[in-house]
Amino acid sequence: MRLLTRPVLAACNTVYRATGGVLGAWWFGQPILLLTTVGRRTGERRVSGLVFLRDAGRYVVVASDNGAPRRPGWYYNLLAAGQAEVQYRRTRVRVTAHEAVGEERARLWPLLLRVYSGYDRHQARAGRPLPVMVLTPVVPARVRGSGDGR
């Protein structure tokens, strides 16, 4: 089944990019972003379509892999690099990443379940808490004298 899913997901990602998210930014009522990480061993760019939550300008995603025993590859790539690229619709941004733990995770988890209630099933299937990753856009520093009056 996994072999069949990879080409289908790759085609979905291609359609998403080609249409600027007009097709693919929503899947059965859930918002979808494209997360591009760099393979920690291969150095190749990897694109994953993920359900997400917006929280104070950040993107929040869950490393569920449908409740598989092992976390998804993008999770390990993200931890290794600490940064990635997010595309939502036509907007692409560089992001830094950290795993939500403790109170932050406890606050985000119920919000994520409102976006996709299936995460509870995935977590039960995995038999462990699913990692919640917070992706914060990198905002370029303003240059003094750039004409913005500061």
NORBEL-V156323 format. One record per pair of residues at least 24 apart in sequence whose ideal C-beta (glycine too) atoms are under 7 Angstrom apart, sorted by sequence separation. I is the first residue (numbers start at 0). J is the second residue. If there is no record, write none. Layout:
i->I j->J
i->I j->J
This chain:
i->107 j->131
i->32 j->58
i->34 j->60
i->47 j->73
i->45 j->72
i->58 j->85
i->104 j->131
i->45 j->73
i->45 j->76
i->98 j->130
i->99 j->131
i->15 j->48
i->98 j->131
i->12 j->46
i->98 j->132
i->99 j->133
i->12 j->48
i->39 j->75
i->58 j->94
i->96 j->132
i->97 j->133
i->11 j->48
i->36 j->73
i->39 j->76
i->96 j->133
i->38 j->76
i->96 j->134
i->34 j->73
i->37 j->76
i->8 j->48
i->36 j->76
i->39 j->79
i->94 j->134
i->95 j->135
i->36 j->77
i->94 j->135
i->94 j->136
i->95 j->137
i->37 j->80
i->94 j->137
i->36 j->80
i->92 j->136
i->93 j->137
i->36 j->83
i->35 j->83
i->59 j->107
i->34 j->83
i->35 j->84
i->85 j->134
i->61 j->111
i->34 j->85
i->83 j->134
i->59 j->111
i->32 j->85
i->33 j->86
i->54 j->107
i->32 j->86
i->66 j->120
i->32 j->87
i->63 j->118
i->66 j->121
i->77 j->132
i->54 j->110
i->65 j->121
i->66 j->122
i->74 j->130
i->61 j->118
i->68 j->125
i->52 j->110
i->63 j->121
i->66 j->124
i->67 j->125
i->52 j->111
i->66 j->125
i->70 j->130
i->52 j->114
i->24 j->87
i->24 j->88
i->50 j->114
i->50 j->115
i->63 j->129
i->20 j->87
i->62 j->129
i->20 j->88
i->61 j->129
i->62 j->130
i->19 j->88
i->20 j->89
i->19 j->89
i->61 j->131
i->62 j->132
i->59 j->131
i->60 j->132
i->59 j->133
i->60 j->134
i->57 j->133
i->58 j->134
i->57 j->134
i->57 j->135
i->56 j->136
i->29 j->114
i->29 j->115
